[in-house]
Every structure is written in structure tokens, then in C-alpha cells.
Amino acid sequence: MKLAGERLGWKSTTTYTVIKRLSERGVLKNDNSVVTSLVSKEEVQASEIDEMMDKTFEGSLPAFIAAFTKRRGVTDKELEEVQNMIERYRKEHSHD
């Protein structure tokens, strides 16, 4: 409660409501006021990315990359890393 109040400006009732809703959705477990996460940070990030991709870019990876690179630019090192990711993906998913 204290952290949610300090960091988010939430009242205790808001925190209780959020915990209850997230518990009902299987995201958190509330066991005698000991709250633990049932999902990993990676799972949350993946879900947020999926939602953003669908809402903002209609699920189009090229549209996302075009917007991202136009806004902030890309270094040669980043391009090389992305190229390596693409090559690894192709190797792992080739059906030869």
C-alpha cells in the first residue's frame, strides 16, 4: 500500500481494487495480504507489445519498424543486431 501510494499516488482503496482485479485475472495471487506475481516481467512485456502492435500498427511489424526508426534513428550496431536476429530466426524456422 505504501509503495503504491508513494510511487503512483494511489489511495489504499485503489490499490485494493487493482489487486483484486489482477487476482481475478490470474495475474497476481493475494494470500493473506501477501501479494505475488503469477506472470513474469517478460510475459507482461510481450502482452503489452502485442496490444500496442494490434492497436497502433494493425499487427504490422514493418509499419512498427518504420515508425520506430523514423522517430529515433538506428545505429549501425543496432542494425547489425537486428540482422543477426533475423538470420537466427530464419535458421530456426526454416523447413529445408
C-alpha positions as CSV (number, residue, x, y, z in Angstrom):
1,M,0.0,0.0,0.0
2,K,2.8,2.4,1.0
3,L,4.7,1.9,-2.3
4,A,1.6,2.3,-4.5
5,G,0.8,5.5,-2.6
6,E,4.3,6.9,-2.8
7,R,5.1,5.9,-6.4
8,L,1.7,6.0,-8.0
9,G,-0.3,8.4,-5.8
10,W,-2.9,5.7,-5.3
11,K,-5.3,5.6,-2.3
12,S,-5.5,2.3,-0.5
13,T,-8.9,1.6,-1.9
14,T,-7.5,2.0,-5.4
15,T,-4.7,-0.4,-4.6
16,Y,-7.1,-3.0,-3.2
17,T,-9.3,-2.8,-6.3
18,V,-6.3,-3.2,-8.7
19,I,-5.0,-6.2,-6.7
20,K,-8.5,-7.8,-6.6
21,R,-9.0,-7.4,-10.4
22,L,-5.5,-8.7,-11.2
23,S,-6.1,-11.6,-8.9
24,E,-9.3,-12.4,-10.7
25,R,-7.5,-12.3,-14.0
26,G,-4.8,-14.7,-12.7
27,V,-2.0,-12.1,-12.8
28,L,-1.5,-11.8,-9.0
29,K,-2.0,-14.1,-6.0
30,N,-3.2,-12.5,-2.8
31,D,-2.6,-14.8,0.1
32,N,-3.4,-13.2,3.5
33,S,-2.2,-9.8,2.2
34,V,1.0,-11.3,0.7
35,V,0.8,-10.4,-3.0
36,T,2.9,-12.2,-5.5
37,S,3.0,-12.1,-9.3
38,L,1.9,-15.1,-11.2
39,V,3.4,-13.9,-14.5
40,S,6.9,-12.9,-15.4
41,K,8.1,-9.5,-16.5
42,E,8.8,-10.9,-20.0
43,E,5.2,-12.2,-20.2
44,V,3.8,-8.7,-19.3
45,Q,6.1,-7.0,-21.8
46,A,5.1,-9.4,-24.6
47,S,1.5,-8.8,-23.9
48,E,1.9,-5.0,-23.9
49,I,3.8,-5.3,-27.2
50,D,1.1,-7.4,-28.8
51,E,-1.6,-5.0,-27.7
52,M,0.4,-2.0,-29.0
53,M,1.2,-3.7,-32.3
54,D,-2.5,-4.5,-32.8
55,K,-3.9,-1.1,-31.8
56,T,-1.3,1.2,-33.3
57,F,0.1,-0.7,-36.3
58,E,-2.7,-3.2,-37.1
59,G,-0.2,-6.0,-36.3
60,S,2.3,-4.9,-39.0
61,L,5.9,-5.4,-38.0
62,P,7.2,-3.4,-41.0
63,A,4.9,-0.5,-40.0
64,F,6.2,-0.6,-36.4
65,I,9.8,-0.7,-37.5
66,A,9.3,2.2,-40.0
67,A,7.7,4.4,-37.3
68,F,10.4,3.4,-34.7
69,T,13.3,4.1,-36.9
70,K,11.9,7.4,-38.3
71,R,11.4,8.7,-34.7
72,R,14.7,7.8,-33.1
73,G,17.1,6.5,-35.8
74,V,19.1,3.4,-35.7
75,T,22.8,2.9,-35.2
76,D,25.0,0.6,-37.3
77,K,25.4,-1.7,-34.3
78,E,21.6,-1.9,-33.8
79,L,21.1,-2.7,-37.5
80,E,23.7,-5.5,-37.2
81,E,21.9,-6.9,-34.1
82,V,18.6,-6.9,-35.8
83,Q,20.1,-8.5,-38.9
84,N,21.6,-11.2,-36.7
85,M,18.2,-11.7,-35.1
86,I,16.5,-12.1,-38.5
87,E,19.2,-14.6,-39.6
88,R,18.8,-16.7,-36.4
89,Y,15.0,-16.6,-36.8
90,R,15.3,-17.8,-40.4
91,K,17.6,-20.7,-39.4
92,E,15.4,-21.8,-36.5
93,H,12.2,-21.6,-38.6
94,S,13.4,-22.9,-42.0
95,H,11.7,-26.0,-43.3
96,D,14.5,-27.3,-45.5
